Amino acid sequence: MTVTPDRPTPHAAAANPAAPTIIDRFVGANREYAVTFQDGGMDARPVQKIAVVACMDARLDLFAALGLELGDAHVIRNAGGVVTDDTIRSLTISQRALGTRSIALIHHTGCGLLGLTEDFRRELEAEVGQRPQWAVEAFVDLDGDVRQSMQRVRTSPFLLHTDDVRGFVFDVHTGLLREIH
């Protein structure tokens, strides 16, 4: 494949079946969390009436970077933070059923989709014998892709509120947002 991140081999867990997996650790952490958990009585409607669409990159701590608290926003994440049909579906539900009005789109420097091509899909098809139904949505122009994502949101017939849509690039080295117009 074109891009293969460093990752453990599938046989690593089989070599030591007693070793806890990361998901086992999640379950344990959840049990500890639940001991002191208190239902705050929050509604599913975001307090700040905003939806944030961002990349799934693990380096982006959106709550800290944007000063968000639990319950403030809907956060929709995918590879690249691109606006796809599924993103529009989530934004439509966020607005029409749950009352959001503003949308922030956040891409970032050093994104794994920068420079990736649709060859990724062809290589994946050759490897597994089935062509993915989804597009990679890779890009070479970070600012241009933010503009394209803003345009997709602003022109969607399904979204009620497209007057407060803003796009940004998050710098993974400085932590600063740069607005794209």
C-alpha positions, 0 to 999 in steps of 0.5 A, a space after each residue: 500500500 502507499 502509506 503503511 504506518 508503523 503498527 504491531 503485527 497481527 500475530 503479536 497478541 497471539 504470541 502472548 494471549 494473556 497480555 491485555 489489549 488496548 481495548 481491555 485497558 479501555 474497559 478497565 479505565 471505564 470501570 474506574 471512571 464509572 466509580 466517580 461518574 455523576 450524571 450531570 443531567 446534560 441534554 444531547 443538544 450542545 450548549 454552545 450550539 456548534 458542530 466541529 468537523 475535524 480530522 481524526 488525527 490523535 495529535 488534535 486535542 480539540 477540547 483543550 485547543 478550543 476551550 470546550 467543555 463536555 456538552 459544549 459541541 458536537 465533534 465530528 471526526 474523520 480522516 482529513 476532517 473532510 466534508 463527505 456525505 456522511 459528514 453532511 448527514 451528521 451535520 444535518 442531524 446536529 442542526 435539525 434535530 439537536 439545535 446547532 447553528 454554527 459549524 467550525 471546520 478544522 484541518 491540520 498541518 502534517 495531515 496523513 491525507 496530504 499527498 495521498 492519492 486515489 491510488 490508495 483505493 486501487 492498491 486496496 482493491 488489488 490487495 483485498 479484491 473489492 473496490 472501496 465504495 468511498 473516496 479517499 478525499 486526499 488533497 495536496 492543498 491544505 487551504 484549498 481543501 478547507 475552502 472546498 469543505 466550507 463550500 460543501 457545507 454552505 451549498 448543502 440543501 440539507 443544512 438549515 444554518 450556513 451563515 456561520 461556517 468558518 474553516 481553520 488549519 490547526 498547526 500541530 507544532 504551535 497549537 495555533 489555529 489559522 483561519 482560512 477565508 
